[in-house]
Amino acid sequence: MRAQEDKPFLSLIIPAHNEAGRLPDTLKAVHTFLSKQDYESEIIVVENGSTDNTFEIATSMQAYISNLRVMHEDFKGKGWAVRQGMLASSGEYRFICDADLSMPIGELPRFLPPELEDAPIAIASREAPGAVRYGEPEFRHLVGRAFNLMVRLMLLPGVQDSQCGFKCFRVDAAERIFSQITIRGWTFDVEALFLARKIG
């Protein structure tokens, strides 16, 4: 499956708050990978509320990454940035990518057809068999597992890793879910997946 001629197959959304140090390498890696694929794509950086020069760095990279779009939002919060990027993008599939690129970009095909055939939503998990954690401090891991236990008990039974920052939404799911998102902070993932289950 490939997108219509006037729309990209994939929109890759990168929320970026104070990411001046990491963003250049991430954008170069993403651009290099996407330029080798046989589908059209767009990269959308949503800079929100940064106090460093994240926005200026992102916009400067448009000079050699032609499919890069940069948005600025005054509101802080990862959930707000992702929501705005999801609703502004035009891809048939819309992929959230953390600016630290803690998941190797080479894993991206696993979220998309033909490797994963037409799933409305696909999420990465650091708890799946064979999963590898890249550069995550042990304390952060433990806090994350405690939070996820509460999420599983209260809202999302069976979802072992609601907080992993790499998720892919087909256009219909993306537009329906993110038009309803209300959480602007980092727990937006839980709301998105809860809405997805509620919708069916």
N, C-alpha and C positions, 0 to 999 in steps of 0.2 A: 504494500500500500504506500502510495506517495501522495503528498498534498496536491491540491489544485494548483494550476500554473501560476496564479497570482498570489498564492500564499505559501509560506515556508512549511516544510514537513515538521520541523522542530524549532521551538523557541526555547532557549536556555536562559533562565532568569537567575541572576546573581544579586542577592541583597548585599549591600555594602555600606556598613557604618564603620568609619575610621579604619579603612582597609588599604590605605595608601601603600603600606609596606608589602602587602601580599598580592595586591590586585594585578600589577604588571605581569608577574610570572604566571599567575592563574589565567589571565586573558591570553597570553601567548600560547600556553599549553592547550587551552580550549580551542583557540583559533587554528592551531596546527592540526589538531585532531579533526575538527569539523571540516576543514578544507580538503581532507582526504576522503570524505564520505560522498556517496552518490545521491544525496538529497540536498535540497535548499534548507538553509537554517538562518536563524537570527540569534544574536546574543544581546540580552538586555540587562544592563547594569542599573540597579535602582539604588542610588545613593540617598541615604536619608539621615539628616541631622548630624552629619560628620563635623568634627572640629579640626580635622586635618585636611589635606588637599586631595582626598579621594575623588571628588567630582572632577577636579582639574586633570588629574592623572588619567581618569577614565576617558574624558572627552579628548585628551591629547592622543589617545590610542586609536581613535576613529580615523586618524590619518592613514593608517595602514591595515585596519580591520574594517573592511567596507560594510560588513553586515552587523556592526556593533551599534547599538542604540544606548544612549545614556539618559536616565531620568533623574531628576532631583525632587526629593520630597522633604518638606520641613519636619514632618512628624517622625520621631524616633520610633524604633520598634521593628523587629524582623517581620512580624506578621503583617504590619502595614506595608512594608516594602514588597513583600512577596505578593500580597493581594494586588497592589497597584501594577506590578510587573505582569502578573497572570492575566489581568483584565486588559492590559494595554497590548499584549502580544497577540500574534495572529497565527501561530503555528497549529498544526493538527495535533501535535503533542507538545506539552509544556512542562519543562523539566526544571526543578529547583536545584541549584548548585551552590553549595557554600563557597564563600570566597577563599577559604583555606584549602580547598580542593583535597580534603581529607579522604575522599574516595577517588582513586585514579580515574581520570576521564576515559580511559580505555574500557571501563566497565559500562559505559553508557549504552551500548547496543543491547545489553541484557534487559533494558527497560522498554525496548521498542520492537515493533514488527521488523523483520520476520522472527527474531529470536523469541520475543514474547508477543504472541499474536493478538493484537487489538484489545488489550486489557484497558478498562477505563481508568484504573489507577494502579501504579506499581510503586512500591516503596522499598528502599534499601533497609537492611537490618544488620547491625553489628553483633547480633545474637544468633544469627543463622549458623548452622554447621559449616565450618571452614572459613567463617568470617575473620578478617584481620582488622585490628584497630591500628590506625596510623597516628602516632604522636599524641595520643590522648592520655593525660595524667591520670594516675590511679584514683585520686580523690574525685575527679570529675566523673570517672566511670562509676564509682560507688554511689555518688549523689544521683546520677542518671538512672541507675538501676532501682534505687529507692523510689524515685519519682515515677518510674515506669510501673512499678508494682502497684502504686496507688491508682494510676491510670487504668491498669488492667482490672483491678478490683472494682472500680467505680464506673468506668465508662467504656473501655475497649477490651473486653476479655479476648484473650488469644493473640493480641498484637504485642509482640515481644519488644519492639523498638519503635515507638511512635515518634521519637525525637530525632532520629537520624536525618540529617539535613538534605538528603538526596531523594526526591520524590518526583514521579512523573504522572501527569494527568492528561488524559485525552481531552480534546477541546470541549466536548459537551459536559464532561465532569468538571473541568476547570471553571468554566463560566458559571455553571450552576452552583458549585460549592463556594467559590471565592466571591461571588456577588453577595453571599450571605454571611461571610466571615465578619466577626465583630472584635475578636481579640487582636490587639496591635502588637503584642509582645511575643516572646519566644515560645509560649505555649499554644500558639495558633495551630500547630500541627495536630494537637489533640482535637481541637474544634473541627478542623478540616476533616479528619478521619471519622469523627463522631457524626458530622453531617453526612458524610459519604454513606455510612451504615444506615443512618436514618432514612436517607433518600432511597437506598437500595442499590 
